[in-house]
Amino acid sequence: MKRVQFLNGVGLLLLMSTVSCRHTDATRNLTVGKDAKEGEWIQLFNGRDLNDWIVKINHHTLNENYGNTFRVEDGLIKVRYDQYGEFGDRFGHLYYKQPFSHYQLAVEYRFTGTLQRGAPGYAVLNSGVMFHAQDPKTILLDQNWPIALELQFLAGLPDGKPRPTGCVCTPGTHVVHNGKLTEAHIIQSTAETYQPGDWVRAEIIVHGNDSIVHIINGRKVLEYTHPQIGGGVVTGYDPTMFQEGRALSEGFIGLQSEGQPVDFRKVELKVLKPE
C-alpha cells in the first residue's frame, strides 16, 4: 500500500477521520440492508437471482459463469454441471459482493446428484462455504482456490463410515487449534454424519481474527482462533497476496463448486459487535 502525504493539516485530519470511521464499523459494514440492525438476520440470498454475487471459476475470468454452474431455480441456489463435459479442475466459488469481519453466518444446504465426470474423488458429497477469503478481484485466472478458510460440508458414503460435516479446511491458511498453531489442512469437527438429500443448517460465528465457532444443526462442533496466511494447497496466486503469517480479520464469503451438485436454500448473516 502506498503512503500518501498531505501538504496541510486539513488533509491529514480528513484521512484520520476516514480511517477511524471505517474501523469502528463492526465489519466495514454494511452496504447490504442499509436499515439492518446489529443482531438481525440479513438475507444474503434473496431467493430470486444472483445480482449481489460474484462468480470466479478456475481457468475462467471474473463473473464468467461457465456452464451456468451457479443458477437460481425453485427458490434455491443450485450448483450444477450438466453443461460441462470433463470437470477440468474448474473449481469455482460464488462470492457475496462485500467482505465481513464480525458476524454469524448460516447456510442451509443439501447434496444431490452424482459427482461430475473428471472431478477429483475426494469431492464426492463434498462442498463448503469459504470465508475470510481474498477479494475475488485479486484471484488470478488459473488460481485453483482462494486464500481463505472453509466451513466444509460432507455427507455419508455407501461404506457407512463416519464422515462428519462442519470441518475446517485451510487453503493458504493456518489456524490456532487447542492453543497451538496447526498446519493441518483439515481439522475434523464433532458433528454427526448426514446423508445425501438431508437439509443441514451450518453456521459459523466469526469474531475477526479472535475466534471462530462452527455450529451444525444448533450444536457447536468446532472452535479455533487466530487465522493467518500460510501453508500450501493454493496454487497460481499473485505472490503479493500471500504474506506468510499475516493475520486474517475479514474477508469475502463464497459458496463452493468442486464437482458435486449441491443446493443452497438459505444464506443469511447477522452483524455482531467485536468482542
C-alpha positions as CSV (number, residue, x, y, z in Angstrom):
1,M,0.0,0.0,0.0
2,K,1.4,3.4,-1.0
3,R,1.7,6.0,1.7
4,V,0.1,9.4,0.7
5,Q,1.4,12.6,2.2
6,F,-0.8,15.6,2.5
7,L,0.5,19.2,2.2
8,N,-1.5,20.5,5.1
9,G,-3.1,19.5,8.4
10,V,-6.6,19.6,7.0
11,G,-5.9,16.7,4.6
12,L,-4.3,14.7,7.4
13,L,-7.3,15.3,9.6
14,L,-9.7,14.1,6.9
15,L,-7.6,11.0,6.3
16,M,-7.6,10.1,10.1
17,S,-11.3,10.7,10.3
18,T,-12.0,8.4,7.3
19,V,-9.8,5.6,8.8
20,S,-11.4,5.9,12.2
21,C,-14.9,5.7,10.8
22,R,-14.0,2.7,8.7
23,H,-12.6,0.6,11.5
24,T,-15.2,1.4,14.2
25,D,-17.7,-0.4,12.0
26,A,-18.2,-4.0,13.1
27,T,-17.4,-5.5,9.6
28,R,-16.7,-2.5,7.4
29,N,-20.5,-2.9,7.4
30,L,-22.8,-2.7,5.6
31,T,-23.9,-1.9,2.1
32,V,-26.4,-4.8,2.3
33,G,-29.6,-3.9,4.0
34,K,-29.0,-0.3,4.9
35,D,-31.7,-0.5,7.6
36,A,-30.4,-3.7,9.1
37,K,-29.6,-3.6,12.7
38,E,-26.9,-5.5,14.6
39,G,-28.1,-8.9,15.6
40,E,-30.8,-9.1,12.9
41,W,-30.6,-11.8,10.2
42,I,-29.8,-10.3,6.8
43,Q,-30.8,-12.5,3.8
44,L,-27.7,-12.5,1.5
45,F,-29.6,-14.8,-0.9
46,N,-32.9,-13.1,-1.9
47,G,-34.4,-16.3,-3.4
48,R,-34.7,-14.8,-6.9
49,D,-31.4,-14.1,-8.5
50,L,-27.6,-13.7,-8.1
51,N,-27.4,-10.0,-8.7
52,D,-25.4,-9.4,-5.4
53,W,-22.9,-12.2,-6.1
54,I,-19.6,-12.6,-8.0
55,V,-18.5,-15.7,-9.8
56,K,-14.9,-16.9,-10.1
57,I,-14.2,-20.3,-11.6
58,N,-10.7,-21.7,-12.1
59,H,-9.4,-21.1,-15.7
60,H,-12.2,-18.5,-16.4
61,T,-12.4,-14.7,-16.0
62,L,-14.2,-13.0,-13.2
63,N,-18.0,-13.3,-13.5
64,E,-17.8,-15.9,-16.3
65,N,-20.4,-18.4,-15.0
66,Y,-19.1,-21.3,-17.1
67,G,-21.8,-23.8,-18.0
68,N,-24.3,-21.9,-15.9
69,T,-22.6,-23.6,-12.8
70,F,-24.4,-21.3,-10.4
71,R,-28.1,-20.8,-11.0
72,V,-31.3,-19.9,-9.2
73,E,-34.2,-22.4,-9.7
74,D,-37.2,-23.1,-7.5
75,G,-36.0,-20.5,-5.0
76,L,-32.7,-22.3,-4.5
77,I,-29.1,-21.6,-5.5
78,K,-28.2,-24.7,-7.4
79,V,-24.6,-25.8,-8.3
80,R,-24.8,-27.9,-11.4
81,Y,-22.5,-29.3,-14.1
82,D,-25.0,-30.5,-16.8
83,Q,-23.4,-28.2,-19.4
84,Y,-19.9,-29.4,-18.6
85,G,-18.0,-32.3,-20.3
86,E,-15.0,-33.1,-18.2
87,F,-14.8,-31.2,-15.0
88,G,-11.3,-30.0,-15.9
89,D,-10.3,-28.6,-12.5
90,R,-12.9,-25.9,-12.7
91,F,-13.1,-25.3,-9.0
92,G,-15.4,-22.4,-8.5
93,H,-16.9,-20.1,-6.0
94,L,-19.9,-17.8,-5.8
95,Y,-18.9,-14.8,-3.6
96,Y,-21.1,-12.3,-1.9
97,K,-20.3,-8.8,-3.1
98,Q,-18.7,-7.4,0.1
99,P,-16.4,-8.6,2.9
100,F,-17.3,-9.2,6.6
101,S,-15.4,-9.4,9.8
102,H,-17.6,-9.9,12.9
103,Y,-20.7,-11.9,12.1
104,Q,-22.8,-15.1,12.3
105,L,-23.3,-16.8,9.0
106,A,-25.9,-19.6,8.4
107,V,-26.1,-21.7,5.2
108,E,-28.7,-24.4,4.7
109,Y,-27.6,-27.0,2.1
110,R,-28.2,-30.4,0.7
111,F,-26.3,-32.7,-1.6
112,T,-28.0,-34.1,-4.7
113,G,-27.0,-35.9,-7.9
114,T,-23.6,-37.5,-8.6
115,L,-20.0,-36.3,-8.9
116,Q,-19.2,-34.8,-12.3
117,R,-17.0,-36.8,-14.6
118,G,-13.4,-35.8,-14.2
119,A,-13.8,-34.2,-10.7
120,P,-11.4,-35.5,-8.0
121,G,-12.6,-38.4,-6.0
122,Y,-12.4,-36.5,-2.7
123,A,-15.0,-34.1,-4.0
124,V,-17.8,-36.7,-3.8
125,L,-20.6,-35.4,-1.5
126,N,-18.2,-32.6,-0.5
127,S,-18.7,-28.8,-0.7
128,G,-18.5,-25.9,1.6
129,V,-18.5,-22.1,2.1
130,M,-15.3,-20.1,2.1
131,F,-14.9,-17.2,4.5
132,H,-12.2,-14.6,5.3
133,A,-11.4,-15.1,1.6
134,Q,-9.4,-12.8,-0.5
135,D,-11.2,-10.3,-2.7
136,P,-12.3,-12.3,-5.8
137,K,-11.0,-9.4,-8.0
138,T,-7.5,-10.4,-6.8
139,I,-7.8,-14.1,-7.8
140,L,-5.8,-14.9,-10.9
141,L,-7.2,-16.7,-14.0
142,D,-5.6,-20.1,-13.2
143,Q,-5.6,-19.9,-9.4
144,N,-7.2,-23.1,-8.1
145,W,-8.5,-21.9,-4.7
146,P,-8.8,-18.6,-2.9
147,I,-6.6,-17.9,0.1
148,A,-9.3,-18.4,2.7
149,L,-10.9,-20.6,5.4
150,E,-13.6,-23.2,4.5
151,L,-16.5,-24.5,6.5
152,Q,-16.6,-27.9,4.9
153,F,-19.8,-29.7,4.0
154,L,-19.7,-33.5,3.8
155,A,-22.3,-36.4,3.6
156,G,-22.1,-40.0,4.3
157,L,-20.7,-42.5,1.8
158,P,-22.1,-46.0,1.0
159,D,-19.4,-47.6,3.2
160,G,-21.3,-46.3,6.2
161,K,-18.2,-44.9,7.9
162,P,-18.5,-41.7,10.0
163,R,-18.0,-38.6,7.8
164,P,-18.8,-35.6,10.0
165,T,-19.7,-32.4,8.3
166,G,-18.7,-28.9,9.6
167,C,-14.9,-29.4,9.5
168,V,-12.5,-26.6,8.7
169,C,-10.2,-26.6,5.6
170,T,-7.3,-24.2,5.3
171,P,-6.3,-23.4,1.7
172,G,-3.3,-21.0,2.0
173,T,-4.0,-20.5,5.7
174,H,-3.3,-21.8,9.2
175,V,-5.3,-21.5,12.5
176,V,-4.7,-22.0,16.2
177,H,-6.5,-25.0,17.5
178,N,-6.4,-26.2,21.1
179,G,-3.9,-23.5,21.9
180,K,-1.4,-24.4,19.2
181,L,-0.8,-23.2,15.7
182,T,-1.5,-26.1,13.4
183,E,-0.5,-26.6,9.8
184,A,-3.1,-29.4,9.2
185,H,-5.2,-28.7,6.1
186,I,-8.3,-30.2,7.7
187,I,-9.4,-30.2,11.3
188,Q,-12.3,-32.6,11.9
189,S,-15.4,-31.5,13.7
190,T,-17.5,-33.5,16.2
191,A,-20.7,-33.3,14.1
192,E,-22.8,-36.2,13.0
193,T,-22.8,-37.8,9.6
194,Y,-25.7,-36.6,7.5
195,Q,-26.9,-38.4,4.3
196,P,-27.3,-37.1,0.8
197,G,-30.6,-35.3,0.4
198,D,-30.7,-34.2,4.1
199,W,-31.1,-30.5,4.6
200,V,-28.4,-29.3,7.1
201,R,-28.0,-25.9,8.7
202,A,-24.4,-25.0,9.1
203,E,-23.3,-21.8,10.9
204,I,-20.1,-20.0,11.8
205,I,-19.7,-17.3,14.5
206,V,-16.7,-15.2,13.4
207,H,-15.0,-12.5,15.5
208,G,-12.4,-11.1,13.2
209,N,-9.0,-12.7,14.0
210,D,-10.0,-13.7,17.5
211,S,-12.3,-16.7,17.4
212,I,-14.4,-18.8,15.1
213,V,-17.0,-21.4,16.1
214,H,-18.7,-24.0,13.8
215,I,-22.3,-25.0,14.6
216,I,-24.2,-27.8,12.8
217,N,-28.0,-28.0,13.3
218,G,-27.7,-26.0,16.5
219,R,-24.8,-27.8,18.1
220,K,-21.2,-26.4,18.5
221,V,-18.9,-28.9,16.7
222,L,-15.5,-27.0,16.4
223,E,-13.7,-23.9,17.7
224,Y,-10.4,-22.3,16.8
225,T,-8.7,-18.9,16.8
226,H,-6.2,-16.5,15.0
227,P,-6.5,-17.5,11.3
228,Q,-3.5,-16.4,9.3
229,I,-1.9,-16.8,5.9
230,G,0.4,-19.7,5.4
231,G,0.8,-23.3,4.1
232,G,0.0,-24.8,0.7
233,V,-2.9,-26.2,-1.4
234,V,-3.5,-22.9,-3.2
235,T,-1.6,-22.5,-6.5
236,G,-1.4,-19.9,-9.2
237,Y,-1.9,-17.0,-6.9
238,D,-0.5,-13.5,-7.1
239,P,2.6,-13.6,-4.8
240,T,1.8,-10.2,-3.4
241,M,-1.4,-11.7,-1.9
242,F,0.4,-14.4,0.0
243,Q,2.0,-12.7,3.0
244,E,3.1,-15.6,5.3
245,G,1.9,-15.1,8.8
246,R,-0.4,-12.1,8.1
247,A,-3.5,-12.2,10.4
248,L,-6.9,-12.6,8.7
249,S,-9.5,-10.5,10.3
250,E,-12.0,-10.1,7.5
251,G,-12.8,-11.3,4.0
252,F,-15.4,-12.5,1.5
253,I,-17.9,-15.3,1.8
254,G,-18.1,-17.8,-1.1
255,L,-20.2,-20.9,-1.9
256,Q,-18.2,-23.7,-3.4
257,S,-18.4,-25.7,-6.6
258,E,-15.9,-28.6,-6.9
259,G,-17.8,-31.2,-8.9
260,Q,-20.6,-32.3,-6.6
261,P,-24.1,-30.9,-7.3
262,V,-25.5,-29.1,-4.2
263,D,-28.4,-26.9,-3.3
264,F,-28.5,-23.9,-1.0
265,R,-31.9,-22.7,0.2
266,K,-30.7,-20.1,2.7
267,V,-27.7,-17.9,3.1
268,E,-28.2,-15.4,6.0
269,L,-26.0,-13.3,8.2
270,K,-26.0,-11.4,11.5
271,V,-23.7,-8.5,12.1
272,L,-22.0,-8.8,15.5
273,K,-20.2,-6.4,17.8
274,P,-16.5,-7.0,18.1
275,E,-15.7,-8.9,21.4
